[in-house]
Amino acid sequence: MTMVGLFWITTDEVYVGAPPGTDGLGARLTEKGVEADGAGVHRTWAWEQLRSATVEGALVRSASRRRLTLAMEVVLTAAMGGTAEPEPMLLRLETVTGVEELTVYASAAGAYEQEEFDLSQRLLARFVEGAESPRTLMAWSGEAGDTNLKPSERRALLRKWTGG
């Protein structure tokens, strides 16, 4: 498992944010489209059905504030006696028939860096356009294995996957 931008990537799955927790909320990206479970209902949207897919409500900060903010979050979380709950975000899917909003949870500790967030949004757009597939991310994960990437390495991967 590796986190790159807004994505949680394994050799078999790609999620927007974290994989589903005990409440079952999450959104998996497949070669065919988006799958979501919640309230006991499994739903799917083919990429061809989507006009857009964007993430809203994610905590985002500039790279210069990242270190200070993360350090403060760790101290405050420890002082409160436990780990922080993951932050909820919305995966907003615009379909030919309307808008669907799916609750997903952030996989980042704290906030996402602005550039990673922006590149992740571009990658979601490429999935919708058919210019890229989540299979590329899974193939990369199979080669890379479980690894913690530096922010510069995550941005480089996102640039590669977005063609930029």
C-alpha positions in Angstrom: 0.0 0.0 0.0 1.3 3.4 -0.9 -0.4 6.8 -0.8 0.2 9.2 -3.7 -1.8 12.4 -3.7 -5.4 11.7 -3.0 -5.0 8.0 -3.8 -4.4 4.8 -1.8 -2.8 2.3 -4.1 -2.2 -1.4 -3.9 -1.4 -4.0 -6.6 -5.1 -4.8 -6.7 -7.0 -1.6 -5.8 -7.0 2.2 -6.0 -9.1 4.2 -3.7 -9.8 7.9 -3.5 -8.7 8.6 0.0 -8.5 5.7 2.4 -10.1 2.3 1.8 -13.4 1.8 3.4 -13.4 1.6 7.2 -15.8 0.0 9.6 -18.6 2.2 8.3 -18.0 0.9 4.7 -17.7 4.3 3.2 -15.2 4.6 0.4 -14.7 4.9 -3.4 -12.7 2.4 -5.4 -11.4 3.2 -8.9 -11.3 0.4 -11.4 -10.5 0.1 -15.1 -14.3 0.3 -15.8 -15.2 3.2 -13.4 -16.0 4.1 -9.8 -17.4 1.7 -7.2 -18.8 2.7 -3.8 -20.3 1.0 -0.9 -22.3 2.6 1.9 -25.5 1.9 3.9 -25.4 -1.7 2.6 -25.7 -0.6 -1.1 -23.1 -1.2 -3.8 -23.1 1.4 -6.6 -21.1 1.7 -9.7 -20.5 4.4 -12.4 -18.8 3.6 -15.7 -16.2 6.2 -16.8 -18.3 6.7 -19.9 -21.2 7.8 -17.7 -19.2 10.5 -16.0 -18.7 14.1 -17.1 -16.4 14.9 -14.2 -15.0 13.5 -10.9 -13.6 15.9 -8.3 -12.7 15.8 -4.6 -14.2 18.6 -2.4 -13.6 19.3 1.2 -10.1 18.0 1.5 -7.8 19.8 3.8 -5.1 21.5 1.7 -2.1 23.6 2.6 0.9 25.0 0.9 4.2 23.1 1.2 5.8 25.8 3.3 3.3 25.4 6.1 3.2 21.6 5.9 6.0 20.8 8.4 4.8 23.2 11.1 1.2 22.2 10.8 2.0 18.5 10.8 4.2 18.9 13.9 1.4 20.7 15.7 -1.1 18.1 14.7 1.1 15.3 16.2 1.5 17.2 19.5 -2.1 18.1 19.8 -3.3 14.5 18.9 -0.9 13.1 21.5 -2.1 15.6 24.1 -5.7 14.6 23.5 -4.8 11.0 24.2 -5.1 9.2 20.8 -5.1 9.3 17.1 -7.1 11.7 15.1 -10.1 10.5 13.1 -9.6 10.7 9.3 -11.1 13.8 7.7 -14.1 13.3 5.5 -14.1 14.5 2.0 -16.6 14.3 -0.9 -16.0 12.6 -4.2 -18.3 14.5 -6.5 -19.4 12.7 -9.6 -21.1 14.6 -12.3 -23.1 12.1 -14.4 -25.3 12.5 -17.5 -28.3 12.4 -15.1 -27.1 14.6 -12.3 -24.6 14.8 -9.4 -23.6 12.1 -6.9 -21.6 12.9 -3.8 -19.8 10.1 -2.0 -18.2 10.5 1.4 -14.6 9.2 1.5 -11.9 9.7 4.1 -8.6 11.4 3.7 -5.6 9.1 3.7 -3.1 11.8 4.5 -2.2 12.6 8.1 -3.2 16.2 8.3 -3.6 18.1 5.1 -2.7 17.5 1.5 -0.1 19.7 -0.2 -1.7 22.0 -2.8 0.3 20.7 -5.7 -0.4 17.1 -4.9 -4.1 17.9 -4.5 -4.2 19.7 -7.9 -2.3 17.0 -9.7 -4.7 14.4 -8.2 -7.7 16.3 -9.5 -6.0 16.3 -13.0 -5.5 12.6 -12.7 -9.2 12.0 -11.9 -10.1 14.1 -14.9 -7.8 11.9 -17.1 -9.6 8.8 -15.8 -13.0 10.4 -16.8 -11.6 11.4 -20.2 -10.2 7.8 -20.8 -6.7 9.2 -21.2 -5.4 7.2 -18.1 -6.5 4.2 -16.1 -6.3 3.2 -12.5 -4.6 0.0 -13.8 -1.5 2.2 -14.4 -1.3 3.0 -10.7 -1.8 -0.7 -9.7 0.9 -1.8 -12.1 3.3 0.8 -10.6 2.4 -0.4 -7.1 3.3 -4.0 -8.2 6.7 -2.8 -9.2 7.4 -0.4 -6.3 5.9 -2.5 -3.5 5.0 -0.9 -0.2 7.0 2.2 0.1 6.8 5.6 1.8 7.5 8.2 -0.9 8.9 11.6 -0.3 6.6 14.5 -1.4 8.8 15.2 -4.4 8.6 11.6 -5.5 4.8 11.6 -5.2 4.5 14.8 -7.2 6.8 13.3 -9.9 4.6 10.2 -10.2 1.5 12.4 -10.4 3.1 14.5 -13.1 4.0 11.4 -15.0 0.5 10.0 -14.8 -1.1 13.3 -15.8 1.2 13.7 -18.8 2.7 16.9 -17.3 
